[in-house]
Amino acid sequence: MQVLRQLATTVLSRGRISRGWYSILTGVAMLYVAWVLGSVSATDAAAPLVGLVLAITGIWCLGRGILLEVRRHRGA
């Protein structure tokens, strides 16, 4: 995950990916991790709580990213 974050940060700093898309991709990654944590909830008592927090944060990131992209395209 660290390598992907560094790659995304490098691409973002070069201007190849906008802040909106960075937020959207982060939200999708968080939702994926939340889904994976949901599948191990039978063996780990904390997994559902952590998954719920990640899902809420992922949805927030998605919404923020979509809003940023809509604003960027309306301004162009």
MOPAC internal coordinates of N, CA, C and O (Angstrom, degrees):
PM7 1SCF
backbone

  N    0.0000 0     0.00 0     0.00 0    0    0    0
  C    1.4382 1     0.00 0     0.00 0    1    0    0
  C    1.5246 1   110.53 1     0.00 0    2    1    0
  O    1.2310 1   120.63 1   144.29 1    3    2    1
  N    1.3158 1   116.40 1   -35.71 1    3    2    1
  C    1.4651 1   120.72 1   179.64 1    5    3    2
  C    1.5275 1   110.46 1   -62.03 1    6    5    3
  O    1.2310 1   120.26 1   140.41 1    7    6    5
  N    1.3296 1   117.10 1   -39.59 1    7    6    5
  C    1.4631 1   120.59 1  -179.61 1    9    7    6
  C    1.5239 1   109.93 1   -65.14 1   10    9    7
  O    1.2310 1   120.39 1   137.36 1   11   10    9
  N    1.3354 1   116.86 1   -42.64 1   11   10    9
  C    1.4603 1   120.10 1   178.94 1   13   11   10
  C    1.5243 1   111.31 1   -63.98 1   14   13   11
  O    1.2310 1   120.53 1   140.82 1   15   14   13
  N    1.3214 1   116.59 1   -39.18 1   15   14   13
  C    1.4667 1   120.14 1   178.81 1   17   15   14
  C    1.5254 1   110.19 1   -64.64 1   18   17   15
  O    1.2310 1   120.12 1   136.93 1   19   18   17
  N    1.3372 1   117.37 1   -43.07 1   19   18   17
  C    1.4642 1   120.37 1   179.37 1   21   19   18
  C    1.5232 1   110.90 1   -64.78 1   22   21   19
  O    1.2310 1   120.53 1   140.33 1   23   22   21
  N    1.3372 1   116.59 1   -39.67 1   23   22   21
  C    1.4598 1   120.47 1   178.15 1   25   23   22
  C    1.5229 1   110.55 1   -63.56 1   26   25   23
  O    1.2310 1   120.54 1   134.61 1   27   26   25
  N    1.3258 1   116.57 1   -45.39 1   27   26   25
  C    1.4673 1   120.12 1   179.23 1   29   27   26
  C    1.5220 1   111.18 1   -64.32 1   30   29   27
  O    1.2310 1   120.21 1   140.62 1   31   30   29
  N    1.3275 1   117.21 1   -39.38 1   31   30   29
  C    1.4603 1   120.65 1   178.69 1   33   31   30
  C    1.5217 1   110.86 1   -65.26 1   34   33   31
  O    1.2310 1   120.29 1   139.60 1   35   34   33
  N    1.3257 1   117.05 1   -40.40 1   35   34   33
  C    1.4623 1   121.07 1   178.18 1   37   35   34
  C    1.5170 1   110.87 1   -64.23 1   38   37   35
  O    1.2310 1   120.80 1   134.61 1   39   38   37
  N    1.3252 1   116.07 1   -45.39 1   39   38   37
  C    1.4609 1   120.17 1   179.90 1   41   39   38
  C    1.5278 1   110.30 1   -64.42 1   42   41   39
  O    1.2310 1   120.29 1   140.00 1   43   42   41
  N    1.3365 1   117.06 1   -40.00 1   43   42   41
  C    1.4636 1   121.06 1   179.25 1   45   43   42
  C    1.5216 1   111.02 1   -65.43 1   46   45   43
  O    1.2310 1   120.08 1   139.15 1   47   46   45
  N    1.3226 1   117.45 1   -40.85 1   47   46   45
  C    1.4632 1   119.99 1  -178.07 1   49   47   46
  C    1.5250 1   111.85 1   -69.12 1   50   49   47
  O    1.2310 1   120.04 1   155.39 1   51   50   49
  N    1.3094 1   117.53 1   -24.61 1   51   50   49
  C    1.4631 1   120.83 1   177.53 1   53   51   50
  C    1.5249 1   111.94 1   -85.44 1   54   53   51
  O    1.2310 1   120.44 1   175.50 1   55   54   53
  N    1.3170 1   116.77 1    -4.50 1   55   54   53
  C    1.4525 1   119.99 1   177.94 1   57   55   54
  C    1.5132 1   114.30 1    84.88 1   58   57   55
  O    1.2310 1   119.88 1  -166.02 1   59   58   57
  N    1.3073 1   117.83 1    13.98 1   59   58   57
  C    1.4531 1   120.78 1  -178.23 1   61   59   58
  C    1.5254 1   112.82 1   -85.49 1   62   61   59
  O    1.2310 1   120.37 1   159.62 1   63   62   61
  N    1.3086 1   116.91 1   -20.38 1   63   62   61
  C    1.4580 1   120.96 1   178.33 1   65   63   62
  C    1.5317 1   107.49 1  -133.34 1   66   65   63
  O    1.2310 1   120.98 1   -44.27 1   67   66   65
  N    1.3058 1   115.74 1   135.73 1   67   66   65
  C    1.4645 1   119.27 1  -176.79 1   69   67   66
  C    1.5237 1   110.70 1   -79.75 1   70   69   67
  O    1.2310 1   121.03 1   -12.87 1   71   70   69
  N    1.3131 1   115.64 1   167.13 1   71   70   69
  C    1.4655 1   120.43 1   178.63 1   73   71   70
  C    1.5209 1   110.77 1   -64.17 1   74   73   71
  O    1.2310 1   120.57 1   145.86 1   75   74   73
  N    1.3212 1   116.52 1   -34.14 1   75   74   73
  C    1.4578 1   120.08 1   178.50 1   77   75   74
  C    1.5167 1   112.00 1   -62.99 1   78   77   75
  O    1.2310 1   120.48 1   133.14 1   79   78   77
  N    1.3270 1   116.69 1   -46.86 1   79   78   77
  C    1.4615 1   120.06 1   179.10 1   81   79   78
  C    1.5229 1   111.54 1   -67.28 1   82   81   79
  O    1.2310 1   120.14 1   145.79 1   83   82   81
  N    1.3194 1   117.33 1   -34.21 1   83   82   81
  C    1.4613 1   120.67 1   176.16 1   85   83   82
  C    1.5265 1   109.74 1   -61.19 1   86   85   83
  O    1.2310 1   120.44 1   137.08 1   87   86   85
  N    1.3245 1   116.76 1   -42.92 1   87   86   85
  C    1.4591 1   121.38 1   178.95 1   89   87   86
  C    1.5258 1   111.08 1   -67.99 1   90   89   87
  O    1.2310 1   120.31 1   140.59 1   91   90   89
  N    1.3253 1   117.01 1   -39.41 1   91   90   89
  C    1.4654 1   120.76 1   178.53 1   93   91   90
  C    1.5237 1   110.44 1   -63.09 1   94   93   91
  O    1.2310 1   120.32 1   133.56 1   95   94   93
  N    1.3148 1   116.99 1   -46.44 1   95   94   93
  C    1.4689 1   120.28 1  -179.94 1   97   95   94
  C    1.5242 1   111.61 1   -65.11 1   98   97   95
  O    1.2310 1   120.29 1   143.15 1   99   98   97
  N    1.3198 1   117.05 1   -36.85 1   99   98   97
  C    1.4637 1   120.71 1   176.31 1  101   99   98
  C    1.5199 1   110.44 1   -63.83 1  102  101   99
  O    1.2310 1   120.36 1   136.94 1  103  102  101
  N    1.3228 1   116.92 1   -43.06 1  103  102  101
  C    1.4595 1   120.96 1   178.29 1  105  103  102
  C    1.5130 1   112.59 1   -62.52 1  106  105  103
  O    1.2310 1   120.45 1   138.39 1  107  106  105
  N    1.3170 1   116.75 1   -41.61 1  107  106  105
  C    1.4690 1   120.39 1   178.20 1  109  107  106
  C    1.5261 1   110.46 1   -63.98 1  110  109  107
  O    1.2310 1   120.29 1   138.52 1  111  110  109
  N    1.3261 1   117.04 1   -41.48 1  111  110  109
  C    1.4675 1   120.38 1   178.31 1  113  111  110
  C    1.5245 1   111.01 1   -63.01 1  114  113  111
  O    1.2310 1   120.31 1   138.88 1  115  114  113
  N    1.3260 1   117.00 1   -41.12 1  115  114  113
  C    1.4698 1   120.04 1   179.08 1  117  115  114
  C    1.5222 1   111.46 1   -66.21 1  118  117  115
  O    1.2310 1   120.19 1   140.59 1  119  118  117
  N    1.3210 1   117.24 1   -39.41 1  119  118  117
  C    1.4628 1   119.93 1   177.76 1  121  119  118
  C    1.5268 1   111.03 1   -65.34 1  122  121  119
  O    1.2310 1   120.35 1   143.19 1  123  122  121
  N    1.3248 1   116.93 1   -36.81 1  123  122  121
  C    1.4596 1   120.20 1   177.53 1  125  123  122
  C    1.5277 1   110.74 1   -64.51 1  126  125  123
  O    1.2310 1   120.36 1   135.17 1  127  126  125
  N    1.3227 1   116.92 1   -44.83 1  127  126  125
  C    1.4705 1   120.40 1   178.87 1  129  127  126
  C    1.5227 1   110.25 1   -64.20 1  130  129  127
  O    1.2310 1   119.98 1   141.57 1  131  130  129
  N    1.3239 1   117.64 1   -38.43 1  131  130  129
  C    1.4677 1   120.82 1   177.30 1  133  131  130
  C    1.5206 1   110.71 1   -62.69 1  134  133  131
  O    1.2310 1   120.37 1   140.52 1  135  134  133
  N    1.3195 1   116.90 1   -39.48 1  135  134  133
  C    1.4660 1   121.37 1   178.63 1  137  135  134
  C    1.5352 1   110.45 1   -65.86 1  138  137  135
  O    1.2310 1   120.46 1   138.16 1  139  138  137
  N    1.3246 1   116.72 1   -41.84 1  139  138  137
  C    1.4687 1   120.38 1   178.25 1  141  139  138
  C    1.5227 1   110.31 1   -64.45 1  142  141  139
  O    1.2310 1   120.11 1   138.77 1  143  142  141
  N    1.3193 1   117.39 1   -41.23 1  143  142  141
  C    1.4662 1   120.19 1   178.17 1  145  143  142
  C    1.5242 1   111.32 1   -64.22 1  146  145  143
  O    1.2310 1   120.16 1   148.28 1  147  146  145
  N    1.3157 1   117.29 1   -31.72 1  147  146  145
  C    1.4600 1   120.11 1   177.07 1  149  147  146
  C    1.5117 1   112.51 1   -64.92 1  150  149  147
  O    1.2310 1   120.34 1   151.87 1  151  150  149
  N    1.3197 1   116.95 1   -28.13 1  151  150  149
  C    1.4631 1   120.03 1  -179.20 1  153  151  150
  C    1.5258 1   112.75 1   -78.35 1  154  153  151
  O    1.2310 1   119.65 1   164.71 1  155  154  153
  N    1.3234 1   118.27 1   -15.29 1  155  154  153
  C    1.4671 1   120.70 1   179.21 1  157  155  154
  C    1.5207 1   111.91 1  -109.08 1  158  157  155
  O    1.2310 1   120.50 1  -163.01 1  159  158  157
  N    1.3102 1   116.65 1    16.99 1  159  158  157
  C    1.4681 1   119.86 1  -176.09 1  161  159  158
  C    1.5240 1   112.78 1   -66.12 1  162  161  159
  O    1.2310 1   119.82 1   159.55 1  163  162  161
  N    1.3270 1   117.95 1   -20.45 1  163  162  161
  C    1.4647 1   120.18 1   179.06 1  165  163  162
  C    1.5273 1   111.60 1   -73.32 1  166  165  163
  O    1.2310 1   120.11 1   154.57 1  167  166  165
  N    1.3188 1   117.40 1   -25.43 1  167  166  165
  C    1.4630 1   120.32 1  -176.77 1  169  167  166
  C    1.5279 1   113.67 1  -104.13 1  170  169  167
  O    1.2310 1   120.05 1   165.15 1  171  170  169
  N    1.3134 1   117.50 1   -14.85 1  171  170  169
  C    1.4646 1   120.65 1  -178.51 1  173  171  170
  C    1.5217 1   108.90 1  -132.34 1  174  173  171
  O    1.2310 1   120.93 1   -59.54 1  175  174  173
  N    1.3107 1   115.82 1   120.46 1  175  174  173
  C    1.4670 1   120.48 1  -175.52 1  177  175  174
  C    1.5227 1   112.58 1   -69.74 1  178  177  175
  O    1.2310 1   119.77 1   152.28 1  179  178  177
  N    1.3201 1   118.04 1   -27.72 1  179  178  177
  C    1.4647 1   120.83 1  -177.52 1  181  179  178
  C    1.5271 1   112.79 1   -86.27 1  182  181  179
  O    1.2310 1   119.91 1   166.06 1  183  182  181
  N    1.3244 1   117.77 1   -13.94 1  183  182  181
  C    1.4623 1   121.19 1  -175.07 1  185  183  182
  C    1.5292 1   113.44 1   -58.29 1  186  185  183
  O    1.2310 1   118.85 1   136.43 1  187  186  185
  N    1.3321 1   119.80 1   -43.57 1  187  186  185
  C    1.4723 1   117.84 1   179.99 1  189  187  186
  C    1.5321 1   113.38 1   -63.51 1  190  189  187
  O    1.2310 1   120.40 1   140.64 1  191  190  189
  N    1.3218 1   116.83 1   -39.36 1  191  190  189
  C    1.4647 1   120.03 1   179.63 1  193  191  190
  C    1.5283 1   111.13 1   -66.42 1  194  193  191
  O    1.2310 1   120.55 1   133.71 1  195  194  193
  N    1.3150 1   116.55 1   -46.29 1  195  194  193
  C    1.4668 1   120.64 1   178.93 1  197  195  194
  C    1.5263 1   109.78 1   -64.56 1  198  197  195
  O    1.2310 1   120.60 1   138.73 1  199  198  197
  N    1.3337 1   116.45 1   -41.27 1  199  198  197
  C    1.4607 1   120.31 1   177.68 1  201  199  198
  C    1.5181 1   112.30 1   -61.28 1  202  201  199
  O    1.2310 1   120.56 1   140.13 1  203  202  201
  N    1.3230 1   116.54 1   -39.87 1  203  202  201
  C    1.4617 1   120.74 1   178.73 1  205  203  202
  C    1.5289 1   110.99 1   -64.39 1  206  205  203
  O    1.2310 1   120.50 1   135.70 1  207  206  205
  N    1.3224 1   116.64 1   -44.30 1  207  206  205
  C    1.4720 1   120.29 1   178.58 1  209  207  206
  C    1.5253 1   110.36 1   -63.01 1  210  209  207
  O    1.2310 1   120.21 1   137.04 1  211  210  209
  N    1.3316 1   117.19 1   -42.96 1  211  210  209
  C    1.4636 1   120.11 1   178.55 1  213  211  210
  C    1.5245 1   111.45 1   -65.85 1  214  213  211
  O    1.2310 1   120.09 1   142.51 1  215  214  213
  N    1.3251 1   117.44 1   -37.49 1  215  214  213
  C    1.4617 1   120.47 1   178.89 1  217  215  214
  C    1.5248 1   110.87 1   -65.15 1  218  217  215
  O    1.2310 1   120.36 1   136.47 1  219  218  217
  N    1.3180 1   116.92 1   -43.53 1  219  218  217
  C    1.4686 1   120.24 1   178.62 1  221  219  218
  C    1.5283 1   110.39 1   -63.22 1  222  221  219
  O    1.2310 1   120.58 1   136.03 1  223  222  221
  N    1.3233 1   116.50 1   -43.97 1  223  222  221
  C    1.4633 1   120.40 1   178.94 1  225  223  222
  C    1.5265 1   110.91 1   -65.90 1  226  225  223
  O    1.2310 1   120.21 1   140.85 1  227  226  225
  N    1.3294 1   117.20 1   -39.15 1  227  226  225
  C    1.4606 1   121.11 1   178.16 1  229  227  226
  C    1.5144 1   112.39 1   -63.51 1  230  229  227
  O    1.2310 1   120.55 1   138.62 1  231  230  229
  N    1.3276 1   116.56 1   -41.38 1  231  230  229
  C    1.4660 1   120.25 1   177.54 1  233  231  230
  C    1.5280 1   110.07 1   -64.94 1  234  233  231
  O    1.2310 1   120.67 1   139.52 1  235  234  233
  N    1.3340 1   116.32 1   -40.48 1  235  234  233
  C    1.4647 1   120.13 1   177.80 1  237  235  234
  C    1.5305 1   110.58 1   -62.19 1  238  237  235
  O    1.2310 1   120.30 1   136.42 1  239  238  237
  N    1.3382 1   117.02 1   -43.58 1  239  238  237
  C    1.4697 1   120.71 1   179.11 1  241  239  238
  C    1.5267 1   111.06 1   -63.34 1  242  241  239
  O    1.2310 1   120.52 1   138.58 1  243  242  241
  N    1.3283 1   116.61 1   -41.42 1  243  242  241
  C    1.4602 1   119.76 1   177.80 1  245  243  242
  C    1.5244 1   110.97 1   -61.10 1  246  245  243
  O    1.2310 1   120.71 1   132.64 1  247  246  245
  N    1.3146 1   116.25 1   -47.36 1  247  246  245
  C    1.4595 1   119.84 1   179.61 1  249  247  246
  C    1.5110 1   112.55 1   -61.53 1  250  249  247
  O    1.2310 1   120.94 1   137.53 1  251  250  249
  N    1.3160 1   115.81 1   -42.47 1  251  250  249
  C    1.4648 1   121.00 1   178.62 1  253  251  250
  C    1.5291 1   110.73 1   -63.11 1  254  253  251
  O    1.2310 1   120.61 1   136.64 1  255  254  253
  N    1.3326 1   116.44 1   -43.36 1  255  254  253
  C    1.4584 1   120.16 1  -179.85 1  257  255  254
  C    1.5146 1   112.76 1   -65.51 1  258  257  255
  O    1.2310 1   120.68 1   138.31 1  259  258  257
  N    1.3228 1   116.30 1   -41.69 1  259  258  257
  C    1.4635 1   119.87 1   178.47 1  261  259  258
  C    1.5249 1   109.94 1   -64.35 1  262  261  259
  O    1.2310 1   120.44 1   137.33 1  263  262  261
  N    1.3186 1   116.77 1   -42.67 1  263  262  261
  C    1.4626 1   120.82 1   178.29 1  265  263  262
  C    1.5309 1   110.95 1   -61.39 1  266  265  263
  O    1.2310 1   120.08 1   136.94 1  267  266  265
  N    1.3176 1   117.46 1   -43.06 1  267  266  265
  C    1.4678 1   120.62 1   178.43 1  269  267  266
  C    1.5249 1   111.62 1   -62.95 1  270  269  267
  O    1.2310 1   120.31 1   139.30 1  271  270  269
  N    1.3246 1   117.02 1   -40.70 1  271  270  269
  C    1.4598 1   120.32 1   179.93 1  273  271  270
  C    1.5259 1   111.63 1   -68.53 1  274  273  271
  O    1.2310 1   120.38 1   140.60 1  275  274  273
  N    1.3309 1   116.88 1   -39.40 1  275  274  273
  C    1.4675 1   119.79 1   177.98 1  277  275  274
  C    1.5192 1   109.86 1   -63.55 1  278  277  275
  O    1.2310 1   120.39 1   135.75 1  279  278  277
  N    1.3253 1   116.86 1   -44.25 1  279  278  277
  C    1.4690 1   120.28 1   178.21 1  281  279  278
  C    1.5232 1   111.38 1   -62.46 1  282  281  279
  O    1.2310 1   120.66 1   140.42 1  283  282  281
  N    1.3203 1   116.35 1   -39.58 1  283  282  281
  C    1.4672 1   120.24 1  -178.15 1  285  283  282
  C    1.5257 1   110.82 1   -66.29 1  286  285  283
  O    1.2310 1   120.51 1   138.77 1  287  286  285
  N    1.3313 1   116.63 1   -41.23 1  287  286  285
  C    1.4629 1   119.74 1  -178.64 1  289  287  286
  C    1.5271 1   112.06 1   -74.85 1  290  289  287
  O    1.2310 1   119.89 1   148.96 1  291  290  289
  N    1.3185 1   117.82 1   -31.04 1  291  290  289
  C    1.4680 1   119.96 1   176.61 1  293  291  290
  C    1.5192 1   111.01 1   -71.29 1  294  293  291
  O    1.2310 1   120.72 1   148.25 1  295  294  293
  N    1.3165 1   116.24 1   -31.75 1  295  294  293
  C    1.4610 1   120.37 1  -179.49 1  297  295  294
  C    1.5187 1   113.43 1   -78.28 1  298  297  295
  O    1.2310 1   120.32 1   161.51 1  299  298  297
  N    1.3245 1   116.99 1   -18.49 1  299  298  297
  C    1.4706 1   120.44 1  -176.19 1  301  299  298
  C    1.5047 1   112.80 1   -82.60 1  302  301  299
  O    1.2310 1   120.10 1   180.00 1  303  302  301

